[in-house]
Amino acid sequence: MTADERLSQLEPLLSSALRALDQHTNQLNLLTTAVSEQGSNIIFVLREQEAAKSRLDGVD
């Protein structure tokens, strides 16, 4: 088998592997964004809860 024939066999495999890697990278970016947004939402809720508790403590 010549070098060109080996390369012709490897190119589709490499292309497929890189396509899968690109898809996984995309999914990871989407998950990272979603987790970041969830974290921001949780922080917001905790701050609001703390503010409400402070207001209730001040009423006493």
VOPAGU-2260 file (C-alpha; in pm, 1 decimal, decimal comma):
REM VOPAGU-2260
SITE   aa  ch    i         X         Y         Z
SITE  MET   A    0       0,0       0,0       0,0
SITE  THR   A    1     137,1     336,8     -94,7
SITE  ALA   A    2     146,6     645,3     123,5
SITE  ASP   A    3    -127,4     804,7     -88,0
SITE  GLU   A    4    -353,1     501,7     -42,6
SITE  ARG   A    5    -300,5     507,5     334,0
SITE  LEU   A    6    -376,9     877,7     338,7
SITE  SER   A    7    -693,5     819,3     136,6
SITE  GLN   A    8    -806,9     568,2     399,7
SITE  LEU   A    9    -720,1     791,5     694,0
SITE  GLU   A   10    -880,8    1111,7     567,4
SITE  PRO   A   11   -1244,3     995,0     609,9
SITE  LEU   A   12   -1168,0     861,0     959,0
SITE  LEU   A   13    -996,7    1180,5    1061,7
SITE  SER   A   14   -1277,2    1388,0     915,4
SITE  SER   A   15   -1535,7    1185,2    1105,4
SITE  ALA   A   16   -1341,9    1215,1    1430,9
SITE  LEU   A   17   -1303,5    1590,9    1390,3
SITE  ARG   A   18   -1674,5    1628,7    1311,6
SITE  ALA   A   19   -1760,5    1442,5    1632,8
SITE  LEU   A   20   -1514,4    1657,6    1826,8
SITE  ASP   A   21   -1674,0    1973,5    1687,2
SITE  GLN   A   22   -2020,3    1849,6    1789,4
SITE  HIS   A   23   -1900,3    1768,9    2141,0
SITE  THR   A   24   -1729,8    2106,5    2171,4
SITE  ASN   A   25   -2053,2    2274,1    2064,2
SITE  GLN   A   26   -2252,8    2074,8    2319,3
SITE  LEU   A   27   -2000,7    2158,5    2590,0
SITE  ASN   A   28   -2030,0    2529,1    2509,2
SITE  LEU   A   29   -2409,4    2508,4    2529,7
SITE  LEU   A   30   -2391,7    2325,6    2862,2
SITE  THR   A   31   -2140,6    2574,5    3000,3
SITE  THR   A   32   -2371,9    2860,9    2907,0
SITE  ALA   A   33   -2672,8    2686,7    3062,5
SITE  VAL   A   34   -2486,1    2611,9    3386,5
SITE  SER   A   35   -2364,6    2971,3    3405,9
SITE  GLU   A   36   -2719,5    3102,1    3361,6
SITE  GLN   A   37   -2850,3    2860,4    3624,7
SITE  GLY   A   38   -2578,7    2977,0    3864,5
SITE  SER   A   39   -2676,3    3339,3    3805,5
SITE  ASN   A   40   -3042,1    3253,2    3869,1
SITE  ILE   A   41   -2955,6    3074,6    4192,5
SITE  ILE   A   42   -2744,6    3367,6    4312,3
SITE  PHE   A   43   -3032,6    3605,1    4232,7
SITE  VAL   A   44   -3280,3    3393,7    4429,4
SITE  LEU   A   45   -3045,5    3365,9    4726,9
SITE  ARG   A   46   -2986,1    3742,6    4732,0
SITE  GLU   A   47   -3358,9    3810,1    4712,9
SITE  GLN   A   48   -3419,0    3560,5    4993,1
SITE  GLU   A   49   -3154,2    3729,0    5205,0
SITE  ALA   A   50   -3304,1    4073,0    5135,6
SITE  ALA   A   51   -3653,0    3951,2    5226,3
SITE  LYS   A   52   -3520,8    3796,2    5546,5
SITE  SER   A   53   -3348,4    4123,8    5635,9
SITE  ARG   A   54   -3670,5    4316,4    5576,6
SITE  LEU   A   55   -3863,7    4071,6    5794,6
SITE  ASP   A   56   -3602,5    4088,9    6068,7
SITE  GLY   A   57   -3627,4    4469,4    6059,8
SITE  VAL   A   58   -4005,2    4456,3    6109,0
SITE  ASP   A   59   -3977,7    4298,2    6453,1
